[in-house]
């Protein structure tokens, strides 16, 4: 999945596949996680948030299933 580089202290890049509703997040640590069944409006909100890490923590991390992929 293509990920867009973002300006964040904790996140390097973010990708989203609207067909499968999978959000992919690469952290500055090098870890990559996929979050499942993410509505597109949450992806858009994440991309426009002034603090992407805070948005991820507040709206996605504890509300959606995820897995570490690398």
ChimeraX attribute file (.defattr): number of C-alpha atoms within 10 A of each C-alpha:
attribute: neighborCount
match mode: 1-to-1
recipient: residues
	/A:1	10
	/A:2	10
	/A:3	15
	/A:4	13
	/A:5	12
	/A:6	14
	/A:7	12
	/A:8	14
	/A:9	11
	/A:10	15
	/A:11	21
	/A:12	19
	/A:13	18
	/A:14	23
	/A:15	18
	/A:16	22
	/A:17	15
	/A:18	13
	/A:19	7
	/A:20	11
	/A:21	15
	/A:22	21
	/A:23	24
	/A:24	23
	/A:25	23
	/A:26	23
	/A:27	17
	/A:28	13
	/A:29	9
	/A:30	11
	/A:31	13
	/A:32	18
	/A:33	18
	/A:34	20
	/A:35	19
	/A:36	16
	/A:37	13
	/A:38	20
	/A:39	14
	/A:40	16
	/A:41	9
	/A:42	15
	/A:43	21
	/A:44	11
	/A:45	14
	/A:46	19
	/A:47	17
	/A:48	11
	/A:49	13
	/A:50	12
	/A:51	15
	/A:52	20
	/A:53	16
	/A:54	14
	/A:55	17
	/A:56	19
	/A:57	11
	/A:58	11
	/A:59	13
	/A:60	19
	/A:61	14
	/A:62	10
	/A:63	12
	/A:64	12
	/A:65	12
	/A:66	17
	/A:67	11
	/A:68	12
	/A:69	11
	/A:70	9
